[in-house]
Amino acid sequence: MGIFPGSLGHYAGVHRGMPVVTIELSHALDMPHDAEIRTMWEDLLRWMGEHWPQADAGPRP
């Protein structure tokens, strides 16, 4: 598939019809801190519960 912005979203979202959420990082070696990752995960689960109540949120970190 190659590596370019939007490749996962394009493949899964357009070609496979699957919802995709990605996190855009400024650099692949500059990962968010654990607390930031937990906050993003909790925000995503909350949003899904409010907007997509039938979704299986999966395992929590």
N, C-alpha and C positions, 0 to 999 in steps of 0.2 A: 504494500500500500504506500510505502514511502512515509516520510516524516514531514509534515507541514501543518500549520494551524488548521484545525477543523477536520482533520482526517478521521478521527474516531467518530465525531458527531455526524459527519457526512456518511460514512460507511454504515454505522449502526442505525442512525436516525433515518436516513434516506433509503438506503438499500435494504436494511433489515426491519425497519419500522419500529425500532426500539427507542424508548426515551433515553437520553444521554445527558449527564451532568459532568462537566469537566471543570477543573480548577486551572486557571491560567497563572503560571508562575513567571516571574521575570527572568529566571534562569533555572535550568534543571538541577543545578547544584545548590540552589538557594531555597531549600524546603522551609515551609512554615514550622514554627515551634509546636510542640505537642499540644499546648493549650489552645493555640490557634486552630489546629486540626480538629480538636474536640469541639470547639465552638462552631466551626463550619459544619461538622457532622450533625451536631444538635440542631443548628439552624435548618439544615436540609431536612432532617426528620420532622421537625415542627412544621415546615412549609408543606411537606408531603401530607402530613396528617390533616392540615387545614384545607388543602386544595385537591388532594388525591387520597381520600380516606380509605379506599379499598386496597391501597398499595401495601405490599409486604416490605416493611422497612429493613428487614434483614438483621443480622447480628449487630450489636452496638459495641463500640470499642471500649 
